[in-house]
Amino acid sequence: MLFCPTCANMLIIDDSSGLNKWACQPCPYQFPITKQHTSRIYFKTKRAGDMRDVLQELADGASRTEVECQKCSHGFAYFSQLQIRSADEPMTIFYRCVACGTVRREN
């Protein structure tokens, strides 16, 4: 995407004169296209279900709530929420027991 240096509006491709050029609609700026123009941007993707980030967040002092541990019956756990499924599904809640460190998840 290119922008006009004069008025900062987005340029469009115009071929009305038979030659391809970048043209600004509001002002008379035009720039001839002489070669192919491509660009790529690579983003780091986070895998859904990557437990390392969740466990690190739980270890870094996440919020604490009153939930009974299924393993040791302790009454408190740290919790964190993560969207690991599609946006129309509820968030997954991860609990880490304060006493024994057992991690469980609740959908």
FIDREN-918056 format. One record per residue (C-alpha): y, z, x. Coordinates in steps of 0.25 Angstrom, whole numbers, plus 5000, padded with zeros to 4 digits. Each point is the difference from the previous one (the first is absolute). Example, Ala and Ser with C-alpha at 12.3 -4.5 7.8 and 13.67 -1.06 7.14 Angstrom:
2
498250315049 501449985006 
***
This chain:
107
500050005000 501349965006 501450044996 501449935000 500850055012 501349974992 499750084987 498750075002 499349934988 498549965002 499949855004 499149904992 499449875005 500849884995 499549865001 501049934991 500549915011 498649965005 500050105012 499550144999 501050105003 500350154997 501250014990 500850114994 500249994985 501350074999 500749955012 500049865007 499250055012 498849915004 499050005012 499149885003 498550035002 499549945013 498750075002 499050094993 500450144998 498950114998 500050155002 498950104998 500150154999 498850095002 499950134993 499050125004 499250024988 499450144996 498650004996 499850064986 499150125002 500350035014 499850155001 500650025013 501450004995 499750094988 499250105009 501250005010 501050034989 499150114994 500050065014 501549995002 500250104989 500049934987 500450074987 499150124996 499450024986 499050094993 498749935000 498650065002 499249945011 498649954996 499450045013 500650145003 500650044987 501450035007 501149994990 501149915007 500049865006 501049915006 500249874993 500549865002 500149884990 499749855004 500049874992 498649945005 499749924988 500949904992 501350044995 499650024986 499050105004 500350155002 500350055014 498850075008 500250145003 499450065013 499850155002 499750075013 499550154998 500950105007 498850085005 498949915004 500749865001 499149934991 500749874994 499749954987 500749894991 500349994985 500249874993 
***
